[in-house]
Amino acid sequence: MRRSPTGPAAAAPPARSSARRYGPVLCRLLTAGAAAAVTWYALGRPAELLRTGAPATGRESPRTGTVLDLLGTGQVLPRSVLLLLALTAATVTGTLVARNLPEPARAGPPRRPAGAPPAPTARPGPDRAAGGASSNAAQALSPRSPPPPARFTHSAARIPSSAAELAPYAVLISAALQGHAVDAVLPLTCLALVLAEFLATGRRRPPGGCLLGIAAAVQPALLLFVLPAWWWRGRRPALTAVALALALGTAARLVRPSLPAAPWHHLSAPEARSALSVLLRLGLHGVPLLCLWAAVALTVAVLALRRCSRFHADGQVLLSLAVVGCASVLLSPAAGPPDLGWLLLAGVGRLGRRPEDRALWPLAAATAVLLPGSVLIPRPNPVNSAVVRAAGVLLAASAAAVLPFRLRDDPLWQARRAPAPAGPAPPGRTLPPLLPPRMRPGSRPNLLLELLLIQVCYGIYSFVRNAPPNRSAAAVENAEQLHRLERLLHLDVEGALNGWVLGHTWLLDLMLDYYRVMHFVLPVVVLAWLYRTRPARYRTGRTVLFATTGLALAGYWGLPLAPPRLTPGLGLRETLAPAAALGPEPGAFTELSNQYAAMPSLHIAWSLWCALAVVTATRNRWVRVLAVLYPSATLLVVLSTANHWLLDAVAAVPLLAVGCLVQYALTGRRLRRPDRDRPALSRPG
């Protein structure tokens, strides 16, 4: 009779809760449903219907146009087929990526399944931590390169499997919102076909090379994957892929002989993201343009192939495929934002010496792929617009040939970020923080990552703030009701203050400069001071500031309110010019922002945040006094220049309080803590 084991090894694993068991599935279903709804709606727009119903306009390549021709010129069938194709590609891509996320290298050789042949040992080369080309790169590129090790679990991966599964749906949603719904279907499908060619397993898998051949027929630049297929899978799959791509391409040319080989006349379009488009915007034309583009693309392709073999031998199969895909983006003469999906896949690579630096690369890649330039640059001009359009190509070239991705046996690859030490729990608190410990550290974050986060958040804030439709009549009516309420409460001080300031020209100019400059400069100064001297308090204060700003958007959408200077009949203004000369909407920022976003006042909320952050972070008496005087001066300025009502400033107080509560619910940290702010040390794990 077999005895039951005892001891710690026999302890039953803890039962998974219903939230952990069904939460990821529910989140995936909701994301897929949102992607399906947004994509279906976007495919019904007139511009998207023109692309599916009239591909002969020349915008698409012959192969893409042939696929669209096969769907017919109607509306329901092309939309249904494209939607089904997009959802299938997103599901396949997310599943394959989530199943192949790498983990740190084991101490001993990996265990192989029973009956599997032993894998040859890779020859170590110098500069392994740099992830670049080494002296024995030719040996690594030989057909005898070791096959990828057994599929790695994602237990210790930096990117959660749930994020990997949802990323393709995010690409669909982003492309649909940016007006590229049709353009996103085929690139995402080709990405799924290439991943399935190299990562799919099972008896129902198509013959080797077929999936890669279909993908290369749609996007010829993907023929670059033929060399990895030759090295890792053999000669027959590689030749099959080339033959199938040529056959399908020839058939597409016979069906549609009128279209050019590439949409050259669309390279200067604003949505173009190819290397050829970037060089064209620099002023190059003709033969010099083609020669420089060919030299850059071929150089990046060679370096990417060398790095691909190195990462593949290290077990980072996704990263090895991603660098080749990024090189194919440079080889493609025409590419749009959806074609940068390979850059998003390259986010699995690890960079940086500190764990706090790791999130910079995947977030930068996701920003370049998912967010439109209008979010990154709220007020575009020809210079910064060109920089944003070229950012994706530059990041793709860097990922393919330059960025020193860590290898799995590097100690810096395995370093984990230590969470901040938990302070004494306040009395009466029973619920734990909503964020897990690994997401609420106390160490100093990466500076570039923080700047990127601030820029993206401010861009989203500006976009949402200015997105409401013009509701001037409702805003003026709400302002008149608010003015009557202030008169009833004897709080209507705006008229007296504005009349007094208009009588002193020097004081009016000083207040206008204060209103334009201090609102943005002083919060940045306080953030920089906290980041440099008190990193734990910086994270807390930054979360409070972001939460407060995000909550203010609800007021701008739900309650449009005209400021006193835009309320007729009061005679309040912020300049000495006559009201008739200013037009219907005077003001310093009339053409730059939503003029009816006055309730609540972010000028007062941000000034109160500055005072609160400084007072709780320092013991210097004079600094505290100056910090307290800053909100008072801001209140005087916004009332005297007729930019806000007094009740707007009053509403900023509970807004900041709710922002503090949101931060406390997420992290469990108080603004005033007895423990010292010491950066948490990184520990290997």
C-alpha positions as CSV (number, residue, x, y, z in Angstrom):
1,M,0.0,0.0,0.0
2,R,1.5,3.4,-1.1
3,R,2.0,5.8,1.8
4,S,0.9,9.4,1.2
5,P,3.7,11.9,1.3
6,T,4.1,14.2,4.1
7,G,6.0,17.4,4.8
8,P,6.2,20.7,3.0
9,A,6.7,19.1,-0.4
10,A,3.3,17.4,-0.1
11,A,1.4,20.6,0.8
12,A,-1.4,21.2,-1.6
13,P,-1.1,24.3,-3.8
14,P,-3.4,27.2,-2.8
15,A,-6.7,27.2,-4.6
16,R,-7.0,30.0,-7.2
17,S,-9.7,32.4,-6.6
18,S,-12.5,33.0,-9.1
19,A,-11.0,36.4,-10.0
20,R,-7.6,35.0,-10.8
21,R,-9.2,32.1,-12.7
22,Y,-11.7,33.9,-14.8
23,G,-10.4,37.5,-14.7
24,P,-7.9,37.2,-17.5
25,V,-10.4,35.4,-19.7
26,L,-13.1,38.0,-19.1
27,C,-10.6,40.9,-19.7
28,R,-9.5,39.2,-23.0
29,L,-13.1,38.8,-24.1
30,L,-14.0,42.4,-23.3
31,T,-10.9,43.7,-25.2
32,A,-11.7,41.5,-28.2
33,G,-15.3,42.8,-28.1
34,A,-14.1,46.4,-28.0
35,A,-11.7,45.8,-30.8
36,A,-14.4,44.2,-32.9
37,A,-16.9,47.0,-32.3
38,V,-14.4,49.8,-33.0
39,T,-13.0,48.1,-36.1
40,W,-16.4,47.3,-37.5
41,Y,-17.5,50.9,-37.0
42,A,-14.2,52.2,-38.6
43,L,-14.6,50.0,-41.6
44,G,-17.9,51.6,-42.3
45,R,-16.5,55.1,-42.6
46,P,-16.5,56.6,-46.2
47,A,-12.7,56.7,-46.4
48,E,-12.4,53.0,-45.4
49,L,-15.2,52.0,-47.7
50,L,-13.3,53.8,-50.5
51,R,-10.2,51.7,-49.8
52,T,-12.1,48.4,-49.8
53,G,-14.5,49.3,-52.7
54,A,-12.1,51.1,-55.0
55,P,-8.6,49.8,-54.5
56,A,-7.7,50.8,-58.1
57,T,-7.0,54.3,-56.8
58,G,-3.4,53.2,-56.5
59,R,-2.9,53.6,-52.8
60,E,-2.5,49.9,-52.2
61,S,0.1,47.6,-53.6
62,P,-0.9,45.0,-56.2
63,R,-1.1,42.2,-53.7
64,T,-3.2,44.2,-51.2
65,G,-5.5,45.5,-53.9
66,T,-6.0,41.9,-55.2
67,V,-7.1,40.7,-51.8
68,L,-9.5,43.6,-51.6
69,D,-10.8,42.9,-55.1
70,L,-11.6,39.3,-54.1
71,L,-13.8,40.6,-51.3
72,G,-16.1,42.5,-53.8
73,T,-17.2,46.0,-53.9
74,G,-20.1,45.8,-51.4
75,Q,-20.1,46.9,-47.8
76,V,-21.2,44.0,-45.6
77,L,-19.0,41.2,-47.1
78,P,-15.7,43.1,-47.1
79,R,-16.3,44.5,-43.6
80,S,-17.2,41.0,-42.3
81,V,-14.2,39.3,-43.9
82,L,-11.7,42.0,-42.8
83,L,-13.1,42.0,-39.3
84,L,-12.9,38.2,-39.0
85,L,-9.4,38.2,-40.4
86,A,-8.2,40.9,-38.0
87,L,-9.7,39.2,-34.9
88,T,-8.2,35.8,-35.9
89,A,-4.8,37.3,-36.5
90,A,-4.9,39.2,-33.2
91,T,-5.9,36.1,-31.3
92,V,-3.2,33.9,-32.9
93,T,-0.6,36.6,-32.3
94,G,-1.5,37.1,-28.7
95,T,-1.6,33.4,-28.0
96,L,1.8,32.7,-29.6
97,V,3.5,35.6,-27.9
98,A,2.1,34.8,-24.5
99,R,3.3,31.1,-24.8
100,N,6.8,32.0,-25.8
101,L,7.8,34.7,-23.4
102,P,11.3,34.0,-22.1
103,E,12.4,33.3,-18.5
104,P,15.9,33.6,-16.9
105,A,18.4,31.0,-17.8
106,R,18.5,28.0,-15.6
107,A,21.6,27.0,-13.6
108,G,22.0,23.7,-15.6
109,P,21.2,22.7,-19.1
110,P,17.5,22.7,-20.0
111,R,15.6,19.5,-19.6
112,R,14.5,18.1,-23.0
113,P,11.4,16.0,-23.6
114,A,11.7,12.3,-23.7
115,G,12.7,11.0,-27.1
116,A,13.9,14.4,-28.3
117,P,17.4,14.5,-29.8
118,P,20.1,16.3,-27.8
119,A,20.6,19.9,-28.9
120,P,24.1,21.0,-29.9
121,T,25.9,23.4,-27.6
122,A,26.2,27.0,-28.7
123,R,29.7,28.4,-28.7
124,P,30.0,31.3,-26.3
125,G,31.3,34.5,-27.8
126,P,32.6,37.8,-26.3
127,D,30.4,40.7,-25.3
128,R,27.4,38.6,-24.6
129,A,25.8,41.2,-22.4
130,A,25.8,43.7,-25.3
131,G,23.7,41.5,-27.5
132,G,25.5,42.7,-30.6
133,A,27.7,41.1,-33.2
134,S,30.7,39.1,-32.0
135,S,33.8,37.6,-33.5
136,N,32.1,34.2,-34.0
137,A,28.9,35.6,-35.6
138,A,29.6,33.7,-38.8
139,Q,29.5,30.5,-36.8
140,A,26.3,31.5,-35.1
141,L,24.7,32.2,-38.6
142,S,25.6,28.8,-39.9
143,P,22.9,26.3,-40.7
144,R,24.0,24.3,-37.7
145,S,22.8,27.0,-35.2
146,P,21.2,25.3,-32.2
147,P,17.4,25.1,-32.4
148,P,15.4,27.1,-29.8
149,P,15.1,25.5,-26.4
150,A,11.9,24.1,-25.2
151,R,9.1,26.7,-24.8
152,F,9.7,28.9,-21.8
153,T,7.1,29.8,-19.3
154,H,6.3,33.4,-18.5
155,S,6.5,33.1,-14.7
156,A,9.5,35.3,-14.5
157,A,9.0,37.4,-17.7
158,R,9.1,41.1,-17.5
159,I,6.0,41.5,-19.7
160,P,2.9,39.7,-18.3
161,S,1.2,37.2,-20.5
162,S,-2.0,39.1,-20.2
163,A,-0.4,42.2,-21.7
164,A,1.1,40.1,-24.5
165,E,-2.4,38.7,-25.3
166,L,-4.1,42.1,-25.4
167,A,-1.4,44.0,-27.3
168,P,-2.7,42.9,-30.8
169,Y,-6.2,44.0,-30.0
170,A,-4.7,47.4,-28.9
171,V,-3.1,47.6,-32.4
172,L,-6.5,47.1,-34.0
173,I,-8.2,49.7,-31.8
174,S,-5.4,52.2,-32.3
175,A,-5.4,51.8,-36.1
176,A,-9.2,52.1,-36.2
177,L,-9.2,55.3,-34.2
178,Q,-6.4,56.8,-36.4
179,G,-8.3,56.0,-39.6
180,H,-6.2,53.0,-40.7
181,A,-8.6,50.1,-40.1
182,V,-8.1,48.5,-43.5
183,D,-4.4,49.1,-43.5
184,A,-4.0,47.3,-40.1
185,V,-5.7,44.0,-41.2
186,L,-3.1,42.7,-43.6
187,P,0.1,43.7,-41.6
188,L,-1.3,42.1,-38.5
189,T,-2.3,39.0,-40.5
190,C,1.2,38.8,-41.9
191,L,2.7,39.1,-38.4
192,A,0.5,36.2,-37.2
193,L,1.5,34.1,-40.2
194,V,5.2,34.6,-39.6
195,L,4.8,33.8,-35.9
196,A,2.8,30.7,-36.7
197,E,5.4,29.6,-39.2
198,F,8.2,29.6,-36.5
199,L,6.3,29.0,-33.2
200,A,3.2,27.0,-34.0
201,T,3.2,23.3,-33.1
202,G,0.8,20.4,-33.5
203,R,-0.4,18.0,-36.1
204,R,-2.6,20.5,-37.9
205,R,0.3,22.8,-38.7
206,P,0.6,23.5,-42.5
207,P,3.6,22.3,-44.4
208,G,6.8,24.2,-43.7
209,G,7.2,27.5,-45.6
210,C,3.5,27.9,-46.6
211,L,2.6,30.4,-44.0
212,L,5.8,32.4,-44.6
213,G,5.2,32.3,-48.4
214,I,1.7,33.7,-48.0
215,A,2.9,36.5,-45.7
216,A,5.8,37.4,-48.1
217,A,3.3,37.5,-51.1
218,V,1.4,40.2,-49.3
219,Q,4.5,42.0,-47.9
220,P,7.6,41.2,-50.0
221,A,9.9,42.6,-47.4
222,L,9.1,39.6,-45.2
223,L,11.2,37.5,-47.5
224,L,14.0,38.5,-45.1
225,F,12.6,35.7,-42.9
226,V,13.6,33.1,-45.5
227,L,17.2,33.0,-44.1
228,P,16.1,32.2,-40.5
229,A,13.8,29.6,-41.9
230,W,16.7,28.1,-43.8
231,W,18.9,28.0,-40.7
232,W,16.4,26.7,-38.2
233,R,14.0,24.6,-40.3
234,G,16.0,23.5,-43.3
235,R,16.3,24.1,-47.0
236,R,12.9,22.8,-48.1
237,P,10.7,25.2,-46.0
238,A,12.8,28.2,-47.1
239,L,12.5,27.3,-50.8
240,T,8.8,26.6,-50.5
241,A,8.3,30.0,-49.0
242,V,10.2,31.7,-51.8
243,A,8.4,29.7,-54.5
244,L,4.9,30.4,-53.0
245,A,5.6,34.1,-52.6
246,L,6.7,34.4,-56.2
247,A,3.8,32.4,-57.5
248,L,1.2,34.5,-55.6
249,G,2.9,37.7,-56.5
250,T,2.9,36.8,-60.2
251,A,-0.7,35.9,-60.0
252,A,-1.5,39.2,-58.4
253,R,0.4,41.0,-61.1
254,L,-1.6,39.1,-63.8
255,V,-4.9,40.0,-62.2
256,R,-4.1,43.6,-61.7
257,P,-1.4,44.7,-64.3
258,S,-2.3,48.4,-64.1
259,L,-1.0,49.2,-60.7
260,P,2.7,50.1,-60.0
261,A,4.9,47.8,-58.0
262,A,4.7,50.1,-55.0
263,P,2.6,53.2,-54.2
264,W,5.5,55.7,-54.7
265,H,3.3,58.7,-55.0
266,H,2.0,58.2,-51.4
267,L,5.4,58.2,-49.8
268,S,5.0,61.8,-48.7
269,A,1.6,61.2,-47.1
270,P,1.4,62.2,-43.4
271,E,0.6,58.6,-42.3
272,A,3.7,57.1,-44.1
273,R,6.2,55.6,-41.7
274,S,8.7,54.0,-44.0
275,A,12.4,54.7,-44.2
276,L,12.0,55.9,-47.8
277,S,9.4,58.4,-46.6
278,V,11.7,59.8,-44.0
279,L,14.5,60.2,-46.5
280,L,12.1,61.9,-48.9
281,R,11.0,64.4,-46.3
282,L,14.7,65.3,-45.8
283,G,14.8,66.6,-49.3
284,L,16.4,63.7,-51.2
285,H,15.1,62.7,-54.6
286,G,15.8,60.4,-57.5
287,V,18.9,58.2,-57.6
288,P,20.5,59.5,-54.4
289,L,17.3,58.8,-52.5
290,L,17.1,55.2,-53.7
291,C,20.9,54.5,-53.2
292,L,20.9,55.9,-49.6
293,W,17.7,54.0,-48.8
294,A,19.1,50.7,-50.2
295,A,22.4,51.1,-48.3
296,V,20.7,51.9,-45.0
297,A,18.1,49.1,-45.4
298,L,20.6,46.4,-46.4
299,T,23.0,47.4,-43.6
300,V,20.3,47.2,-41.0
301,A,19.1,43.8,-42.5
302,V,22.6,42.3,-42.2
303,L,23.0,43.4,-38.6
304,A,19.5,42.2,-37.8
305,L,20.2,38.8,-39.1
306,R,23.4,38.5,-37.1
307,R,21.5,39.5,-33.9
308,C,18.6,37.3,-34.8
309,S,20.8,34.2,-34.7
310,R,22.4,35.3,-31.5
311,F,19.1,35.9,-29.6
312,H,17.7,32.6,-31.1
313,A,20.6,30.7,-29.7
314,D,20.1,32.4,-26.3
315,G,16.4,31.2,-26.2
316,Q,14.8,34.6,-26.9
317,V,12.9,33.4,-29.9
318,L,10.4,36.3,-29.9
319,L,13.2,38.9,-29.8
320,S,15.1,37.1,-32.6
321,L,12.0,37.3,-34.9
322,A,11.3,40.9,-33.8
323,V,14.6,42.2,-34.9
324,V,14.2,40.7,-38.3
325,G,10.7,42.1,-38.5
326,C,11.9,45.6,-37.6
327,A,14.5,45.3,-40.4
328,S,11.7,44.3,-42.9
329,V,10.0,47.6,-42.0
330,L,13.0,49.5,-43.3
331,L,13.1,47.3,-46.4
332,S,9.5,48.1,-47.2
333,P,9.1,51.1,-49.5
334,A,5.7,52.0,-48.0
335,A,4.8,51.4,-44.4
336,G,2.2,52.9,-42.1
337,P,1.7,52.9,-38.3
338,P,0.1,49.4,-38.4
339,D,3.2,48.0,-40.0
340,L,5.2,48.8,-36.9
341,G,3.7,45.8,-35.0
342,W,7.2,44.2,-35.1
343,L,8.5,47.1,-33.0
344,L,5.8,46.3,-30.4
345,L,7.0,42.7,-30.4
346,A,10.6,43.9,-29.9
347,G,9.4,45.2,-26.5
348,V,10.2,41.8,-25.0
349,G,13.9,42.7,-25.1
350,R,15.5,43.9,-21.9
351,L,17.5,47.1,-21.7
352,G,19.1,49.1,-18.9
353,R,21.3,48.5,-15.9
354,R,18.5,49.0,-13.3
355,P,15.1,47.4,-13.1
356,E,13.6,50.9,-13.1
357,D,15.1,51.4,-16.6
358,R,13.4,48.3,-18.2
359,A,10.0,49.8,-18.7
360,L,11.4,52.6,-20.9
361,W,11.9,50.5,-24.0
362,P,8.5,48.7,-24.2
363,L,6.6,51.9,-23.4
364,A,8.5,53.9,-26.0
365,A,7.8,51.2,-28.6
366,A,4.1,51.1,-27.6
367,T,3.9,54.9,-27.8
368,A,5.4,54.9,-31.3
369,V,3.0,52.2,-32.5
370,L,-0.2,52.9,-30.8
371,L,-0.5,56.7,-30.1
372,P,-1.1,59.2,-32.9
373,G,1.2,62.2,-33.2
374,S,-1.5,64.6,-32.1
375,V,-1.4,63.1,-28.7
376,L,2.4,63.3,-28.4
377,I,2.4,66.9,-29.8
378,P,-0.8,68.8,-28.9
379,R,0.4,71.8,-30.9
380,P,2.2,70.4,-34.0
381,N,4.5,72.3,-36.3
382,P,6.5,71.1,-39.3
383,V,9.6,70.4,-37.2
384,N,8.2,68.3,-34.4
385,S,5.6,66.6,-36.7
386,A,8.5,65.4,-38.9
387,V,10.3,64.1,-35.7
388,V,7.2,62.2,-34.6
389,R,6.6,60.6,-38.0
390,A,10.3,59.5,-38.1
391,A,10.3,58.1,-34.5
392,G,8.9,54.7,-35.4
393,V,11.4,54.2,-38.2
394,L,14.3,55.2,-36.0
395,L,13.2,53.0,-33.1
396,A,12.7,50.1,-35.6
397,A,16.2,50.6,-37.0
398,S,17.6,50.8,-33.4
399,A,15.9,47.6,-32.3
400,A,17.1,45.7,-35.4
401,A,20.8,46.8,-35.3
402,V,21.8,48.9,-32.4
403,L,20.0,48.4,-29.1
404,P,22.1,46.2,-26.7
405,F,19.4,43.8,-25.5
406,R,20.5,41.7,-22.5
407,L,20.9,37.9,-22.8
408,R,19.2,35.6,-20.3
409,D,22.4,34.6,-18.4
410,D,23.2,38.2,-17.7
411,P,22.7,39.1,-14.0
412,L,21.2,42.4,-15.0
413,W,18.6,40.5,-17.1
414,Q,17.4,38.8,-13.9
415,A,17.5,41.8,-11.5
416,R,14.2,42.6,-10.0
417,R,12.9,45.9,-8.5
418,A,12.5,45.8,-4.8
419,P,9.2,47.3,-3.5
420,A,9.3,50.1,-1.1
421,P,9.2,49.2,2.6
422,A,5.7,49.4,4.0
423,G,5.2,52.1,6.6
424,P,3.0,51.8,9.7
425,A,-0.6,51.3,8.7
426,P,-2.9,54.1,9.7
427,P,-5.6,53.3,12.2
428,G,-8.8,52.0,10.8
429,R,-7.4,50.7,7.5
430,T,-8.3,47.1,6.8
431,L,-8.2,46.9,3.0
432,P,-4.8,46.4,1.3
433,P,-3.7,48.7,-1.6
434,L,-5.1,47.9,-5.0
435,L,-1.7,47.7,-6.6
436,P,0.6,44.8,-5.9
437,P,3.9,45.5,-4.1
438,R,5.9,45.2,-7.3
439,M,3.9,48.1,-8.9
440,R,4.4,50.5,-6.0
441,P,8.2,50.7,-5.5
442,G,10.0,53.5,-3.7
443,S,13.1,53.8,-5.7
444,R,13.9,56.6,-8.1
445,P,12.3,55.9,-11.5
446,N,14.0,56.3,-14.9
447,L,14.1,60.0,-15.9
448,L,13.4,59.4,-19.6
449,L,10.5,57.2,-18.7
450,E,9.1,59.9,-16.5
451,L,9.4,62.5,-19.2
452,L,7.7,60.2,-21.7
453,L,4.9,59.5,-19.2
454,I,4.4,63.2,-18.5
455,Q,4.4,64.1,-22.2
456,V,1.9,61.3,-23.1
457,C,-0.4,62.1,-20.1
458,Y,-0.4,65.8,-20.9
459,G,-1.1,65.1,-24.6
460,I,-4.0,62.9,-23.7
461,Y,-5.3,65.5,-21.2
462,S,-5.1,68.2,-23.9
463,F,-6.8,66.0,-26.4
464,V,-9.7,65.1,-24.1
465,R,-10.0,68.7,-22.8
466,N,-10.4,70.1,-26.3
467,A,-12.5,67.2,-27.6
468,P,-15.9,68.3,-26.4
469,P,-18.1,70.0,-29.0
470,N,-18.7,73.7,-29.0
471,R,-21.3,74.2,-26.3
472,S,-20.9,78.0,-25.9
473,A,-24.7,78.6,-25.3
474,A,-24.8,76.0,-22.5
475,A,-21.5,77.3,-21.1
476,V,-22.7,80.9,-20.9
477,E,-26.0,79.8,-19.4
478,N,-24.1,77.9,-16.7
479,A,-21.9,80.9,-16.0
480,E,-24.9,83.2,-15.6
481,Q,-26.4,80.8,-13.1
482,L,-23.1,80.5,-11.2
483,H,-22.9,84.3,-11.1
484,R,-26.3,84.6,-9.6
485,L,-25.4,82.0,-7.0
486,E,-22.3,84.0,-6.1
487,R,-24.3,87.1,-5.8
488,L,-26.8,85.3,-3.5
489,L,-23.9,84.2,-1.3
490,H,-22.1,87.6,-1.5
491,L,-19.1,86.0,-3.2
492,D,-19.1,87.9,-6.4
493,V,-15.7,89.5,-6.1
494,E,-14.5,89.1,-9.7
495,G,-15.9,92.4,-10.9
496,A,-14.2,94.5,-8.2
497,L,-10.9,92.8,-8.6
498,N,-10.9,93.0,-12.4
499,G,-11.8,96.7,-12.3
500,W,-9.0,97.4,-9.9
501,V,-6.4,95.5,-11.9
502,L,-7.5,97.1,-15.2
503,G,-6.6,100.5,-13.7
504,H,-3.0,99.5,-13.2
505,T,-1.3,98.5,-16.5
506,W,1.9,97.2,-15.0
507,L,0.0,95.0,-12.5
508,L,-2.2,93.6,-15.3
509,D,0.8,92.7,-17.4
510,L,2.5,91.1,-14.4
511,M,-0.6,89.0,-13.6
512,L,-1.0,87.9,-17.2
513,D,2.6,86.7,-17.4
514,Y,2.1,84.9,-14.1
515,Y,-1.0,83.3,-15.4
516,R,0.7,82.0,-18.6
517,V,4.0,80.9,-17.1
518,M,3.7,79.8,-13.4
519,H,0.9,77.3,-14.0
520,F,3.2,75.1,-15.9
521,V,6.7,76.0,-14.6
522,L,6.2,75.6,-10.9
523,P,4.6,72.1,-10.9
524,V,7.5,71.0,-13.1
525,V,10.0,72.5,-10.7
526,V,8.4,70.8,-7.7
527,L,8.4,67.5,-9.5
528,A,12.1,67.9,-10.4
529,W,12.9,68.7,-6.8
530,L,11.0,65.7,-5.5
531,Y,12.6,63.4,-8.1
532,R,16.1,64.6,-7.2
533,T,15.9,64.6,-3.4
534,R,12.9,62.4,-2.4
535,P,12.1,59.7,-4.9
536,A,9.5,57.9,-2.8
537,R,7.6,61.1,-2.3
538,Y,8.0,61.9,-6.0
539,R,6.1,58.8,-6.9
540,T,3.3,59.6,-4.4
541,G,3.1,63.3,-5.5
542,R,3.1,62.4,-9.2
543,T,0.2,60.0,-8.8
544,V,-1.8,62.6,-6.9
545,L,-1.1,65.2,-9.6
546,F,-2.1,62.8,-12.4
547,A,-5.2,61.6,-10.6
548,T,-6.3,65.2,-9.9
549,T,-5.8,66.2,-13.5
550,G,-7.7,63.2,-14.9
551,L,-10.6,63.8,-12.6
552,A,-10.9,67.4,-13.7
553,L,-11.7,66.1,-17.2
554,A,-15.0,64.8,-16.0
555,G,-16.0,68.4,-15.0
556,Y,-14.9,69.8,-18.3
557,W,-17.1,67.3,-20.2
558,G,-20.1,67.3,-17.8
559,L,-20.3,71.0,-17.0
560,P,-19.1,73.4,-19.6
561,L,-18.7,76.8,-18.0
562,A,-17.7,80.1,-19.5
563,P,-15.1,82.2,-17.5
564,P,-16.1,85.6,-16.4
565,R,-14.3,87.3,-19.3
566,L,-16.5,85.3,-21.8
567,T,-19.8,85.9,-20.0
568,P,-21.8,88.7,-21.7
569,G,-23.2,91.6,-19.7
570,L,-20.6,91.7,-17.0
571,G,-18.0,93.8,-18.7
572,L,-15.0,91.8,-17.4
573,R,-12.0,91.3,-19.5
574,E,-8.2,90.5,-19.2
575,T,-6.9,93.2,-21.6
576,L,-7.2,96.9,-21.9
577,A,-8.5,96.7,-25.5
578,P,-12.1,97.5,-26.1
579,A,-14.4,94.5,-26.0
580,A,-15.7,95.1,-29.5
581,A,-12.1,94.8,-30.9
582,L,-11.6,91.4,-29.3
583,G,-14.3,89.6,-31.0
584,P,-16.8,87.1,-29.5
585,E,-14.1,85.1,-27.7
586,P,-11.2,87.2,-26.4
587,G,-8.4,85.8,-24.3
588,A,-4.8,84.8,-24.3
589,F,-5.4,81.1,-25.1
590,T,-8.6,81.3,-27.2
591,E,-7.0,79.6,-30.2
592,L,-5.0,77.1,-28.1
593,S,-7.4,75.4,-25.7
594,N,-11.0,74.8,-24.8
595,Q,-12.2,78.2,-23.4
596,Y,-15.2,76.6,-21.6
597,A,-13.2,74.3,-19.4
598,A,-13.3,76.4,-16.2
599,M,-15.0,74.2,-13.6
600,P,-13.0,73.1,-11.6
601,S,-9.9,75.4,-11.8
602,L,-6.8,73.4,-12.5
603,H,-4.7,76.5,-11.8
604,I,-5.9,76.4,-8.2
605,A,-5.7,72.6,-8.0
606,W,-2.1,72.5,-9.3
607,S,-1.1,75.4,-7.0
608,L,-2.6,73.6,-4.0
609,W,-0.8,70.4,-5.0
610,C,2.5,72.3,-5.1
611,A,1.9,73.7,-1.7
612,L,0.9,70.3,-0.3
613,A,3.9,68.5,-1.8
614,V,6.4,71.1,-0.5
615,V,4.9,71.4,3.0
616,T,4.8,67.7,3.5
617,A,8.3,67.1,2.2
618,T,10.4,69.8,4.0
619,R,10.7,71.3,7.4
620,N,12.1,74.6,6.4
621,R,9.8,77.3,7.8
622,W,10.4,79.9,5.1
623,V,10.0,77.4,2.3
624,R,6.7,76.3,3.8
625,V,5.5,79.9,4.0
626,L,6.3,80.6,0.4
627,A,4.5,77.3,-0.6
628,V,1.4,78.4,1.3
629,L,1.5,81.9,-0.3
630,Y,1.6,80.4,-3.9
631,P,-2.0,79.2,-4.0
632,S,-3.2,82.6,-2.5
633,A,-1.3,84.5,-5.2
634,T,-2.7,82.2,-7.9
635,L,-6.3,82.7,-6.6
636,L,-5.8,86.5,-6.8
637,V,-4.5,86.3,-10.4
638,V,-7.2,84.0,-11.8
639,L,-9.9,86.2,-10.2
640,S,-8.4,89.5,-11.2
641,T,-7.8,88.5,-14.8
642,A,-11.4,87.2,-15.1
643,N,-10.3,83.7,-16.1
644,H,-12.1,81.9,-13.3
645,W,-15.0,82.3,-10.8
646,L,-14.5,82.1,-7.1
647,L,-16.5,78.9,-7.0
648,D,-14.2,77.4,-9.6
649,A,-11.4,77.8,-7.1
650,V,-13.5,76.3,-4.3
651,A,-14.2,73.2,-6.4
652,A,-10.5,72.6,-6.8
653,V,-10.2,71.8,-3.1
654,P,-12.4,68.6,-3.1
655,L,-10.9,67.7,-6.5
656,L,-7.4,67.6,-4.9
657,A,-8.8,65.7,-1.9
658,V,-10.2,63.0,-4.2
659,G,-6.9,62.8,-6.1
660,C,-5.2,62.1,-2.8
661,L,-7.7,59.4,-1.9
662,V,-7.2,57.7,-5.3
663,Q,-3.5,57.7,-4.7
664,Y,-4.0,56.3,-1.2
665,A,-6.3,53.5,-2.5
666,L,-3.8,52.5,-5.2
667,T,-0.5,52.6,-3.2
668,G,-1.5,52.8,0.5
669,R,0.9,55.7,1.0
670,R,0.2,58.9,2.9
671,L,1.5,62.3,1.9
672,R,3.1,62.7,5.3
673,R,5.1,59.6,6.4
674,P,7.4,59.2,9.4
675,D,9.8,56.9,7.5
676,R,12.7,58.4,5.6
677,D,12.8,58.4,1.8
678,R,15.5,56.0,1.0
679,P,15.8,54.5,-2.5
680,A,15.1,50.7,-2.6
681,L,18.0,48.6,-3.7
682,S,17.7,46.2,-6.6
683,R,18.0,42.6,-5.8
684,P,18.7,39.6,-8.1
685,G,15.9,37.1,-8.5
